[in-house]
Amino acid sequence: MSDGEFNDKLQQFNNLWDGITPKGINRAKSLKFRQYILEHVRQMQRPLTRENARKYWMGELKAEVLERETF
């Protein structure tokens, strides 16, 4: 993943987490996104934190799990 793609994906995560849309802030979208992401984090048996949600969104959490299972 190039640096530009990484920054775009990180910016997208931050906007979705905060509910920022082109029309303004949408709290319902923010809550729906958080619930969706945190459910995936919970299934991976990780603490429900913004950092773990970000890692899941960026694919880092899955990489950590695969790395741990490989050894």
N, C-alpha and C positions, 0 to 999 in steps of 0.2 A: 504494500500500500504506500503510495507516494505521500510526501509530507502534506501536499495540498488536500488530498483525499482525507487524510487523517484529521486535518483541521476542520474540514467541512463536516465530517461525521461527528466530531466533538462538538462543533457549534450546533449541529442539528440536535444532538442529545440535550445540550443546555437549553435550547429554545423549547423543545418538547417538555423537558422537566419543569421549566418555569411557565409553560403555557403561552409562550410568545407566538403570536400568529401575525400575518400581515395586517389584520384588522385590529390588532391590539392584544391584550392579555385575556386568555380564555381559561379560567380556572377549571372548568369541567374537563377540558382536553388534558390539562396538566394532571389532574387526579386520575383520569383514565389511563394515561401513559404510565404514571408511577405504579398504579396497581398492576398493569400488564407486566412491566419490567420486574417489579419486586416479586411477582409470583414465580417468574423464571429463576430469579436469584434464590428464592426459598426452596424451589425444587432441587437446586444444586447444593442445598444444605449450607448456605452461607448466611452471615448476618445481613439483615435487611437495611443496608446503608446506601447513601447516594454513591459512594465510591464503588461499592460492589455492583450497583446498577450501571454505573459508567463502564466498569470493566466488562460487564456482560454485553452492553451495547457495542463496545469496541472490539469484542471477540477475545479479550484478554483472559477473561474468567474461564472460558472453554479451553483455551490454550494451557492455562495452569492445571486444569483437571486432567487433560490429556497427558501433560508432562508428568504429573504425579502418578498416573496409572501406568506409564511406560516403564518406570523404574521399579 
